[in-house]
Amino acid sequence: MNDNELKAPLLSDLSETCELHYTDELGASGYMNISEIKIDGADIFAASCKQKHEITMREQTETPTLNMYFSLQGQSAAWEAQSKDRYVLNDNEHVISFMPSFDGYYALSSPEIKSFGISLYEPFFRRLFATDMDCLKRFWDKVDAGKMAEISKHALPVTSKQQLLINEMQQCVYSGHMKQLFFESKIIELFLLQAEQADSLDGQKPIKIERHNVDKLHAAKQFVQQRMFDPLTLNGIAREAGLNEFMLKKGFKELFGLTVFGYLNELKMNYARQMLLDSNCTVYEAAYTIGYNEPYNFSKAFKKHFGYSPGELKR
């Protein structure tokens, strides 16, 4: 591959794109729309690629790097030059990995690929050091030893919260020092969401969520939102969205980070909070509206959810 064909000008923000044409060593070619921004300690990019045949790209670096990579559409892969073992990412999957160095290949396998990635360098990624979770302790132990590390044994599904943060970074409106602070805060938040997800699976392989089921899970979420005051059952929600109960329960938790009824509770608590803020309603009225007959039980649940009692909003 001609390195000059891959070099894009540094763009001022991720909403601007530059189209590149690239050709690999076997003659396969394609087009890439890429946006990139550099801040102190990190490179951030968003890319969409189209090609008829798999494209292979060689990369070599001696710089220790922590990579947060999101495969939003299509299949891509990476492998060391001295190994035939491929690490493959499919639709809607992400990974956090540490590479003390890399001498190998990246492949764009699908006809169309969309991806988002963040490369962190020392001392930035050292600021993320924490061992409160088992997955983080294992991860940082390997990083300290200068070994390749992954936060999870398996690729993880991209959740709606992670996608929201990615969208926010792609639409950054700040400049100067505010831009640095904005990206730092979003990167840290995204890293924590990835770590929490990895920790919740505890090394277990997540279920595979096909793209058509992702759409159905979003439909299930919308149905719960629209019918939040109706009597809801898992069976009824699954039937409405065209899913079986297993996919609804497992897929909903992995995609959105909450159980179905955890999401329903979040909707109701937010609704009750808004009622208390925007009207002269009493705590009892707010409780009754979202299905509590006992104000005490509502107040207890409200405080557990928000960290303060509903009565504090009425003072």
Residue frames as qw, qx, qy, qz and C-alpha x, y, z in Angstrom:
[[0.000, 0.887, 0.462, 0.000, 0.00, 0.00, 0.00],
 [0.355, 0.487, -0.032, 0.797, 1.11, 3.49, -0.75],
 [0.331, -0.443, -0.561, 0.616, 1.33, 5.26, 2.62],
 [0.009, -0.097, 0.062, 0.993, 0.67, 8.63, 1.01],
 [0.345, -0.318, -0.633, -0.616, -2.74, 7.45, -0.11],
 [0.507, -0.515, -0.683, 0.108, -3.78, 6.87, 3.50],
 [0.321, -0.235, -0.334, 0.855, -2.62, 10.14, 5.01],
 [0.015, -0.804, -0.521, -0.285, -5.53, 12.51, 5.57],
 [0.120, 0.506, -0.199, 0.831, -5.18, 16.16, 6.55],
 [0.181, -0.255, -0.735, 0.601, -5.86, 16.86, 10.21],
 [0.169, -0.609, -0.526, -0.569, -9.46, 18.00, 10.42],
 [0.105, -0.392, 0.331, -0.852, -10.74, 20.57, 12.86],
 [0.568, -0.115, 0.562, -0.590, -13.57, 18.36, 14.07],
 [0.316, -0.009, 0.944, 0.094, -15.09, 14.93, 13.46],
 [0.531, 0.613, 0.455, -0.369, -18.05, 16.30, 11.50],
 [0.379, 0.757, -0.369, -0.383, -15.72, 17.13, 8.57],
 [0.885, -0.020, 0.454, 0.105, -14.59, 14.27, 6.30],
 [0.146, 0.676, -0.568, -0.446, -11.95, 13.65, 3.67],
 [0.947, 0.235, 0.132, -0.176, -12.30, 10.98, 0.98],
 [0.188, -0.625, 0.719, 0.239, -9.29, 8.75, 0.30],
 [0.898, 0.305, -0.233, -0.216, -8.64, 6.09, -2.31],
 [0.383, -0.601, 0.701, -0.033, -6.46, 3.17, -1.22],
 [0.849, 0.325, -0.377, -0.179, -5.02, 0.07, -2.85],
 [0.732, -0.539, 0.415, -0.018, -3.42, -2.87, -1.04],
 [0.223, -0.538, 0.744, 0.328, -0.48, -5.06, -2.06],
 [0.443, 0.184, 0.865, 0.148, -2.78, -7.51, -3.92],
 [0.027, 0.146, 0.512, 0.846, -4.41, -4.74, -5.95],
 [0.168, -0.672, -0.721, -0.018, -7.73, -4.62, -4.10],
 [0.134, 0.173, -0.061, 0.974, -8.94, -1.04, -3.80],
 [0.201, -0.699, -0.686, 0.031, -11.64, 0.97, -2.10],
 [0.031, 0.636, 0.026, 0.771, -12.70, 4.34, -0.77],
 [0.466, -0.424, -0.610, 0.480, -12.58, 5.69, 2.76],
 [0.121, -0.797, -0.095, -0.584, -14.25, 8.74, 4.24],
 [0.670, -0.265, -0.485, 0.496, -12.28, 9.60, 7.35],
 [0.161, -0.880, 0.035, -0.445, -12.37, 12.30, 9.99],
 [0.756, -0.129, -0.415, 0.490, -9.61, 12.65, 12.55],
 [0.159, -0.899, 0.101, -0.395, -8.77, 14.94, 15.42],
 [0.671, 0.064, -0.518, 0.526, -5.78, 15.01, 17.73],
 [0.399, -0.865, 0.034, -0.302, -5.83, 16.26, 21.29],
 [0.011, -0.665, 0.684, -0.300, -3.08, 16.10, 23.89],
 [0.349, -0.265, 0.860, -0.261, -2.54, 12.39, 24.52],
 [0.578, 0.304, 0.736, -0.179, -5.14, 10.98, 22.11],
 [0.141, 0.144, -0.601, -0.774, -6.05, 10.49, 18.45],
 [0.498, 0.358, 0.640, -0.463, -9.76, 10.16, 17.60],
 [0.117, 0.184, -0.649, -0.729, -11.17, 9.05, 14.26],
 [0.662, 0.353, 0.512, -0.419, -14.42, 8.16, 12.53],
 [0.032, 0.353, -0.728, -0.587, -14.37, 6.30, 9.21],
 [0.793, 0.333, 0.382, -0.338, -16.64, 4.72, 6.63],
 [0.135, -0.434, 0.765, 0.456, -15.19, 2.47, 3.93],
 [0.829, 0.388, 0.193, -0.352, -16.46, 0.85, 0.75],
 [0.011, 0.514, -0.793, -0.326, -14.69, -1.88, -1.23],
 [0.822, 0.163, -0.323, -0.439, -15.64, -4.83, -3.43],
 [0.857, 0.044, -0.480, 0.181, -13.00, -7.16, -2.00],
 [0.691, -0.666, -0.123, 0.252, -11.22, -7.44, 1.34],
 [0.310, 0.831, -0.268, 0.376, -8.55, -4.79, 1.81],
 [0.833, -0.365, -0.205, 0.361, -5.43, -5.58, 3.85],
 [0.107, 0.914, -0.185, 0.344, -3.33, -2.83, 5.43],
 [0.754, -0.013, -0.418, 0.506, 0.08, -3.24, 7.05],
 [0.229, -0.901, 0.069, -0.362, 0.86, -1.29, 10.22],
 [0.742, -0.024, -0.421, 0.522, 3.97, -1.07, 12.38],
 [0.182, -0.839, 0.101, -0.503, 4.38, 0.98, 15.54],
 [0.562, 0.064, -0.641, 0.519, 6.68, 0.92, 18.56],
 [0.184, -0.347, 0.253, -0.884, 4.53, 3.31, 20.59],
 [0.049, -0.261, -0.907, 0.327, 2.57, 1.77, 23.53],
 [0.320, -0.136, -0.250, -0.903, -1.10, 2.49, 22.81],
 [0.271, 0.288, 0.821, -0.412, -4.44, 1.86, 24.49],
 [0.169, -0.046, -0.588, -0.790, -7.06, 1.45, 21.78],
 [0.415, 0.359, 0.631, -0.548, -10.83, 1.85, 22.11],
 [0.106, 0.131, -0.688, -0.706, -12.26, 0.54, 18.84],
 [0.536, 0.343, 0.542, -0.549, -15.92, 0.38, 17.79],
 [0.063, 0.043, 0.818, 0.570, -17.05, -1.61, 14.76],
 [0.404, 0.291, 0.324, -0.804, -20.39, 0.07, 14.04],
 [0.819, 0.431, 0.107, -0.364, -21.06, -1.75, 10.76],
 [0.715, 0.560, -0.417, -0.027, -19.34, -4.54, 8.87],
 [0.928, -0.322, 0.049, 0.183, -16.50, -6.88, 9.74],
 [0.283, 0.829, -0.442, 0.191, -12.86, -5.98, 10.30],
 [0.951, -0.244, -0.095, 0.167, -9.89, -7.93, 11.66],
 [0.029, 0.869, -0.477, 0.132, -6.35, -7.54, 12.99],
 [0.977, -0.162, 0.011, 0.135, -3.44, -9.97, 13.39],
 [0.381, -0.745, 0.445, 0.320, 0.28, -9.99, 14.11],
 [0.500, 0.644, -0.498, -0.297, 2.62, -10.54, 11.17],
 [0.122, 0.366, -0.918, 0.091, 4.06, -13.66, 12.85],
 [0.332, 0.153, 0.841, -0.400, 0.64, -15.12, 13.64],
 [0.156, -0.207, -0.734, -0.628, -2.30, -16.37, 11.60],
 [0.139, -0.542, -0.770, 0.306, -4.76, -15.89, 14.47],
 [0.005, -0.459, -0.276, -0.844, -7.21, -13.13, 13.57],
 [0.011, 0.393, 0.617, -0.682, -9.03, -10.95, 16.08],
 [0.000, 0.389, 0.647, 0.656, -12.35, -10.30, 14.33],
 [0.157, 0.341, 0.455, -0.807, -14.93, -7.62, 15.10],
 [0.116, 0.454, 0.790, 0.396, -18.40, -7.75, 13.56],
 [0.173, -0.630, -0.322, -0.685, -21.38, -5.38, 13.40],
 [0.515, -0.711, -0.056, -0.475, -22.06, -3.45, 16.59],
 [0.878, -0.318, -0.213, 0.287, -19.02, -4.72, 18.56],
 [0.062, 0.907, -0.290, 0.298, -16.25, -2.97, 20.45],
 [0.880, -0.142, -0.271, 0.364, -13.01, -3.74, 22.27],
 [0.172, -0.935, 0.301, -0.075, -10.44, -2.10, 24.54],
 [0.947, 0.046, -0.065, 0.313, -6.90, -3.34, 24.00],
 [0.254, -0.883, 0.328, 0.218, -3.38, -2.36, 24.96],
 [0.888, 0.377, -0.006, 0.264, -0.51, -2.87, 22.54],
 [0.528, -0.669, 0.198, 0.484, 3.08, -2.25, 23.69],
 [0.020, 0.462, -0.566, -0.682, 3.93, -2.34, 19.97],
 [0.764, 0.393, 0.438, -0.266, 2.33, -3.68, 16.79],
 [0.054, 0.444, -0.702, -0.554, 3.72, -5.25, 13.64],
 [0.377, 0.250, 0.891, -0.044, 0.90, -6.75, 11.68],
 [0.040, -0.210, -0.628, -0.748, -2.14, -6.24, 9.51],
 [0.387, 0.340, 0.475, -0.714, -5.63, -4.79, 9.58],
 [0.079, 0.180, 0.832, 0.519, -8.29, -6.08, 7.19],
 [0.455, 0.242, 0.167, -0.841, -11.53, -4.49, 6.03],
 [0.244, 0.027, 0.959, 0.143, -13.60, -7.54, 5.14],
 [0.341, 0.615, 0.676, -0.222, -17.14, -6.32, 4.42],
 [0.374, 0.561, 0.432, 0.599, -18.28, -4.34, 1.35],
 [0.093, -0.767, -0.039, -0.633, -19.18, -1.45, 3.68],
 [0.623, -0.285, -0.529, 0.501, -17.66, -0.65, 7.07],
 [0.139, -0.832, 0.014, -0.536, -18.27, 2.11, 9.59],
 [0.743, -0.233, -0.446, 0.442, -15.98, 2.48, 12.58],
 [0.178, -0.908, 0.110, -0.363, -14.96, 4.81, 15.39],
 [0.854, -0.104, -0.327, 0.392, -11.76, 4.65, 17.37],
 [0.229, -0.936, 0.202, -0.178, -9.65, 6.32, 20.01],
 [0.807, 0.161, -0.358, 0.441, -5.91, 5.75, 20.50],
 [0.424, -0.896, 0.062, -0.117, -4.58, 6.84, 23.90],
 [0.651, 0.428, -0.418, 0.466, -0.92, 7.39, 24.71],
 [0.609, -0.481, -0.374, 0.508, 1.01, 7.70, 27.95],
 [0.019, 0.015, -0.812, 0.583, 0.51, 9.55, 30.23],
 [0.535, -0.123, -0.134, -0.825, -3.19, 9.91, 29.22],
 [0.772, -0.154, -0.549, -0.282, -4.10, 6.23, 29.55],
 [0.423, 0.021, -0.715, 0.556, -2.27, 6.05, 32.90],
 [0.265, -0.146, 0.269, -0.914, -4.89, 8.45, 34.25],
 [0.754, -0.118, -0.315, -0.564, -7.47, 5.70, 33.70],
 [0.408, 0.165, -0.857, 0.269, -5.66, 3.33, 36.06],
 [0.600, -0.320, 0.311, -0.664, -8.12, 1.79, 38.53],
 [0.278, 0.141, -0.950, -0.004, -8.42, -1.70, 39.99],
 [0.494, -0.043, 0.456, -0.739, -11.90, -1.56, 41.51],
 [0.885, 0.240, 0.016, -0.399, -13.15, -4.10, 38.97],
 [0.802, -0.213, 0.525, 0.187, -11.62, -7.53, 38.37],
 [0.726, 0.566, 0.279, 0.275, -11.44, -6.94, 34.62],
 [0.151, 0.951, -0.174, 0.205, -9.53, -3.68, 35.17],
 [0.567, -0.669, 0.480, 0.041, -7.12, -5.27, 37.63],
 [0.832, 0.080, 0.482, 0.263, -6.28, -8.03, 35.15],
 [0.532, 0.791, 0.165, 0.253, -5.98, -5.49, 32.36],
 [0.022, -0.949, 0.266, -0.168, -3.66, -3.06, 34.16],
 [0.743, -0.465, 0.461, 0.138, -1.50, -5.88, 35.56],
 [0.790, 0.298, 0.391, 0.367, -0.66, -6.86, 31.97],
 [0.296, 0.915, 0.034, 0.274, -0.17, -3.24, 30.91],
 [0.391, -0.853, 0.344, -0.022, 2.29, -2.72, 33.78],
 [0.765, -0.248, 0.540, 0.248, 4.16, -5.82, 32.63],
 [0.104, 0.568, -0.491, -0.653, 4.36, -4.43, 29.10],
 [0.265, 0.108, 0.935, 0.210, 2.20, -7.22, 27.66],
 [0.289, -0.197, -0.517, -0.781, -0.67, -7.05, 25.17],
 [0.103, 0.229, 0.790, -0.560, -3.95, -6.83, 27.09],
 [0.282, -0.365, -0.558, -0.689, -7.70, -6.87, 26.43],
 [0.334, -0.228, 0.432, -0.806, -10.36, -5.78, 28.89],
 [0.815, 0.064, 0.335, -0.468, -12.59, -8.70, 27.90],
 [0.491, -0.141, 0.821, 0.256, -11.98, -12.16, 26.46],
 [0.365, 0.502, 0.733, 0.278, -14.72, -11.48, 23.92],
 [0.031, 0.236, 0.246, 0.940, -15.82, -8.55, 21.80],
 [0.063, 0.430, 0.672, -0.599, -18.67, -6.64, 23.47],
 [0.200, 0.675, 0.616, 0.353, -21.88, -5.27, 21.89],
 [0.121, 0.191, -0.036, 0.973, -22.07, -1.49, 21.46],
 [0.064, -0.585, -0.727, 0.352, -24.73, -0.12, 23.84],
 [0.131, 0.846, 0.396, 0.332, -27.00, 2.85, 23.22],
 [0.381, -0.896, 0.005, 0.229, -25.16, 4.87, 25.89],
 [0.589, -0.307, 0.428, 0.613, -21.83, 4.20, 24.18],
 [0.391, 0.495, 0.549, 0.548, -23.32, 5.15, 20.80],
 [0.087, -0.953, -0.284, -0.052, -24.67, 8.38, 22.31],
 [0.467, -0.738, 0.210, 0.439, -21.19, 9.35, 23.55],
 [0.549, 0.039, 0.552, 0.627, -19.71, 8.55, 20.13],
 [0.217, 0.758, 0.493, 0.367, -22.32, 10.78, 18.49],
 [0.265, -0.945, -0.102, 0.162, -21.55, 13.60, 20.94],
 [0.539, -0.492, 0.372, 0.574, -17.83, 13.39, 20.16],
 [0.454, 0.299, 0.595, 0.592, -18.54, 13.49, 16.43],
 [0.045, 0.819, 0.409, 0.399, -20.52, 16.69, 16.92],
 [0.513, -0.475, -0.252, 0.669, -18.14, 18.60, 19.21],
 [0.200, 0.893, 0.255, 0.313, -18.69, 22.38, 18.99],
 [0.476, -0.838, 0.073, 0.257, -15.88, 23.47, 21.31],
 [0.638, 0.638, -0.206, 0.380, -12.48, 24.89, 20.42],
 [0.042, 0.716, -0.475, 0.511, -9.24, 25.65, 22.24],
 [0.014, -0.267, 0.845, -0.462, -8.87, 24.38, 25.80],
 [0.674, 0.048, 0.345, -0.651, -12.62, 23.66, 26.07],
 [0.807, 0.328, -0.390, -0.300, -12.25, 21.14, 23.22],
 [0.349, 0.358, -0.817, 0.289, -9.47, 19.36, 25.11],
 [0.302, -0.115, 0.682, -0.656, -11.59, 19.19, 28.27],
 [0.770, 0.179, 0.019, -0.613, -14.67, 18.04, 26.33],
 [0.765, 0.315, -0.544, -0.138, -12.87, 15.13, 24.66],
 [0.154, 0.317, -0.823, 0.446, -11.04, 14.13, 27.83],
 [0.489, -0.050, 0.539, -0.684, -14.31, 13.90, 29.77],
 [0.830, 0.251, -0.093, -0.489, -16.09, 11.93, 27.02],
 [0.585, 0.392, -0.709, 0.040, -13.19, 9.51, 26.57],
 [0.048, -0.231, 0.810, -0.537, -13.08, 8.79, 30.31],
 [0.652, 0.084, 0.346, -0.669, -16.86, 8.31, 30.41],
 [0.808, 0.338, -0.344, -0.339, -16.74, 5.96, 27.42],
 [0.366, 0.372, -0.820, 0.234, -13.89, 3.95, 28.96],
 [0.303, -0.126, 0.709, -0.624, -15.88, 3.52, 32.18],
 [0.785, 0.200, 0.084, -0.580, -18.96, 2.32, 30.26],
 [0.710, 0.384, -0.579, -0.115, -16.83, -0.25, 28.44],
 [0.155, 0.314, -0.834, 0.427, -15.21, -1.41, 31.67],
 [0.529, -0.035, 0.510, -0.678, -18.56, -1.72, 33.49],
 [0.835, 0.274, -0.167, -0.447, -19.93, -3.77, 30.61],
 [0.567, 0.383, -0.721, 0.102, -16.90, -6.07, 30.61],
 [0.087, -0.249, 0.771, -0.580, -17.13, -6.47, 34.38],
 [0.689, 0.035, 0.276, -0.669, -20.84, -7.32, 34.27],
 [0.855, 0.285, -0.347, -0.261, -20.15, -10.21, 31.88],
 [0.612, -0.578, 0.534, -0.081, -17.29, -11.48, 34.08],
 [0.183, -0.413, 0.833, 0.320, -15.51, -13.15, 31.18],
 [0.569, 0.348, 0.738, -0.099, -18.64, -14.77, 29.75],
 [0.188, 0.092, 0.599, 0.773, -19.23, -14.50, 26.04],
 [0.372, 0.334, 0.237, -0.833, -22.04, -12.03, 25.25],
 [0.608, 0.435, 0.664, -0.022, -24.88, -13.28, 23.13],
 [0.258, 0.030, 0.511, 0.820, -24.65, -12.41, 19.47],
 [0.297, 0.666, 0.424, -0.537, -27.12, -9.65, 18.60],
 [0.444, 0.323, 0.594, 0.588, -27.81, -9.65, 14.87],
 [0.034, -0.002, 0.091, 0.995, -28.52, -6.27, 13.27],
 [0.394, -0.395, -0.554, -0.618, -32.20, -7.09, 12.66],
 [0.569, -0.529, -0.602, 0.186, -32.54, -7.92, 16.37],
 [0.300, -0.168, -0.208, 0.916, -30.85, -4.64, 17.30],
 [0.215, -0.222, -0.312, -0.899, -33.66, -2.86, 15.43],
 [0.575, -0.459, -0.619, -0.274, -36.26, -4.98, 17.23],
 [0.528, -0.372, -0.511, 0.568, -34.70, -4.22, 20.62],
 [0.066, -0.023, -0.024, 0.997, -34.90, -0.51, 19.85],
 [0.426, -0.338, -0.495, -0.678, -38.55, -1.07, 18.93],
 [0.603, -0.441, -0.647, 0.149, -39.08, -2.84, 22.28],
 [0.348, -0.220, -0.324, 0.852, -37.50, 0.10, 24.09],
 [0.158, -0.127, -0.206, -0.957, -39.75, 2.55, 22.28],
 [0.533, -0.406, -0.641, -0.374, -42.80, 0.41, 23.06],
 [0.525, -0.412, -0.580, 0.469, -41.95, 0.43, 26.78],
 [0.161, -0.108, -0.112, 0.975, -41.51, 4.20, 26.66],
 [0.317, -0.206, -0.385, -0.842, -44.87, 4.72, 24.94],
 [0.694, -0.395, -0.500, -0.336, -46.74, 2.30, 27.23],
 [0.282, 0.287, -0.674, 0.620, -44.94, 3.02, 30.51],
 [0.396, -0.154, 0.438, -0.792, -48.20, 3.43, 32.43],
 [0.831, 0.024, -0.309, -0.462, -49.81, 0.26, 31.04],
 [0.805, -0.357, 0.467, -0.081, -49.52, -3.17, 32.68],
 [0.512, 0.650, -0.534, -0.172, -46.49, -4.63, 30.89],
 [0.895, -0.253, 0.368, 0.017, -45.15, -8.17, 30.76],
 [0.259, -0.502, 0.684, 0.461, -41.98, -9.54, 29.18],
 [0.449, 0.268, 0.827, 0.208, -44.06, -11.84, 27.02],
 [0.317, 0.843, 0.411, -0.140, -46.21, -8.97, 25.77],
 [0.021, -0.861, 0.301, 0.410, -43.22, -6.71, 25.02],
 [0.368, -0.281, 0.797, 0.388, -41.38, -9.54, 23.26],
 [0.451, 0.489, 0.739, 0.105, -44.43, -10.36, 21.14],
 [0.217, 0.922, 0.180, -0.264, -44.92, -6.70, 20.21],
 [0.050, -0.801, 0.471, 0.367, -41.26, -6.35, 19.11],
 [0.857, 0.412, -0.261, -0.164, -41.11, -9.70, 17.30],
 [0.180, 0.558, -0.761, 0.278, -38.56, -11.22, 19.71],
 [0.745, -0.306, -0.593, 0.022, -38.45, -14.24, 21.96],
 [0.524, -0.844, -0.051, -0.101, -38.18, -13.58, 25.70],
 [0.817, -0.284, 0.088, 0.494, -34.57, -14.76, 25.92],
 [0.483, 0.367, 0.191, 0.772, -33.38, -12.29, 23.29],
 [0.180, -0.846, -0.197, -0.462, -35.47, -9.53, 24.86],
 [0.672, -0.737, -0.016, 0.074, -34.01, -10.07, 28.34],
 [0.762, -0.252, 0.208, 0.559, -30.40, -10.74, 27.39],
 [0.461, 0.454, 0.316, 0.694, -30.25, -8.46, 24.37],
 [0.157, -0.907, -0.218, -0.325, -31.92, -5.51, 26.10],
 [0.640, -0.730, 0.067, 0.231, -29.46, -5.64, 29.00],
 [0.703, -0.124, 0.310, 0.628, -26.42, -5.94, 26.76],
 [0.347, 0.564, 0.375, 0.649, -27.55, -3.29, 24.28],
 [0.153, -0.815, -0.158, -0.537, -28.92, -0.68, 26.69],
 [0.262, 0.329, -0.619, 0.663, -27.13, -1.50, 29.94],
 [0.435, -0.122, 0.471, -0.758, -30.42, -2.00, 31.84],
 [0.181, 0.257, 0.949, -0.004, -32.99, -4.75, 32.23],
 [0.089, -0.508, -0.598, -0.613, -36.38, -4.12, 30.62],
 [0.423, -0.776, -0.463, -0.064, -37.99, -3.35, 33.96],
 [0.514, -0.425, -0.092, 0.739, -34.93, -1.43, 35.11],
 [0.153, 0.164, 0.361, 0.905, -35.49, 0.84, 32.11],
 [0.287, -0.648, -0.581, -0.400, -39.20, 1.07, 32.91],
 [0.523, -0.671, -0.367, 0.375, -38.36, 2.09, 36.47],
 [0.393, -0.196, 0.106, 0.892, -35.94, 4.74, 35.17],
 [0.025, -0.418, -0.502, -0.757, -38.66, 6.16, 32.91],
 [0.421, -0.719, -0.531, -0.157, -41.18, 6.33, 35.74],
 [0.543, -0.553, -0.233, 0.588, -38.77, 7.89, 38.22],
 [0.276, -0.009, 0.235, 0.932, -37.73, 10.54, 35.72],
 [0.179, -0.557, -0.553, -0.593, -41.40, 11.25, 34.98],
 [0.509, -0.717, -0.457, 0.134, -42.20, 11.60, 38.70],
 [0.492, -0.351, -0.059, 0.794, -39.20, 13.89, 39.23],
 [0.115, 0.221, 0.368, 0.896, -40.32, 16.12, 36.37],
 [0.336, -0.679, -0.577, -0.305, -43.85, 16.24, 37.83],
 [0.541, -0.655, -0.328, 0.412, -42.49, 17.43, 41.17],
 [0.399, -0.217, 0.128, 0.882, -40.31, 20.06, 39.49],
 [0.031, 0.191, 0.475, 0.859, -42.82, 21.40, 36.97],
 [0.421, -0.541, -0.487, -0.542, -46.10, 21.43, 38.89],
 [0.332, -0.481, 0.418, -0.696, -47.66, 21.90, 42.29],
 [0.848, -0.152, -0.448, -0.239, -48.38, 18.21, 42.68],
 [0.594, -0.642, 0.415, -0.251, -47.71, 16.49, 45.99],
 [0.046, -0.428, 0.901, 0.043, -45.39, 13.58, 46.61],
 [0.543, 0.175, 0.766, -0.296, -48.47, 11.38, 47.00],
 [0.645, 0.649, 0.108, -0.389, -49.81, 12.46, 43.58],
 [0.306, 0.670, -0.643, -0.211, -46.47, 11.76, 41.90],
 [0.261, -0.233, 0.928, -0.130, -46.29, 8.36, 43.60],
 [0.622, 0.357, 0.591, -0.369, -49.85, 7.44, 42.59],
 [0.537, 0.702, -0.193, -0.425, -49.26, 8.53, 38.99],
 [0.365, 0.543, -0.745, -0.130, -46.40, 6.08, 38.47],
 [0.768, -0.062, -0.601, -0.213, -48.12, 3.21, 40.28],
 [0.308, 0.061, -0.746, 0.587, -47.21, 3.51, 43.98],
 [0.458, -0.672, -0.491, -0.313, -50.08, 3.34, 46.49],
 [0.646, -0.662, -0.199, 0.323, -47.78, 4.07, 49.43],
 [0.195, 0.949, -0.169, 0.180, -45.85, 7.39, 49.39],
 [0.562, -0.679, 0.469, 0.057, -43.30, 5.88, 51.78],
 [0.820, 0.053, 0.500, 0.273, -42.37, 3.12, 49.31],
 [0.523, 0.790, 0.165, 0.273, -42.20, 5.68, 46.50],
 [0.129, -0.951, 0.267, -0.093, -39.95, 7.99, 48.53],
 [0.711, -0.446, 0.520, 0.160, -37.66, 5.09, 49.40],
 [0.766, 0.329, 0.445, 0.327, -37.40, 3.99, 45.74],
 [0.297, 0.931, 0.063, 0.201, -36.97, 7.60, 44.58],
 [0.323, -0.865, 0.383, 0.023, -34.09, 8.21, 47.00],
 [0.782, -0.185, 0.539, 0.253, -32.42, 4.96, 45.97],
 [0.663, 0.570, 0.368, 0.316, -32.62, 6.03, 42.33],
 [0.264, 0.874, 0.029, 0.408, -31.58, 9.69, 42.59],
 [0.563, 0.075, -0.447, 0.691, -29.73, 9.85, 45.91],
 [0.091, -0.025, 0.333, -0.938, -32.16, 12.34, 47.48],
 [0.190, 0.433, 0.832, -0.289, -35.78, 12.23, 48.59],
 [0.131, 0.594, 0.573, 0.549, -38.71, 13.61, 46.55],
 [0.293, -0.860, -0.377, 0.180, -39.55, 15.92, 49.45],
 [0.461, -0.451, 0.134, 0.753, -36.28, 17.77, 48.88],
 [0.234, 0.273, 0.535, 0.765, -37.55, 18.89, 45.47],
 [0.176, -0.755, -0.553, -0.305, -40.60, 20.50, 47.06],
 [0.462, -0.622, -0.285, 0.564, -38.72, 22.66, 49.55]]
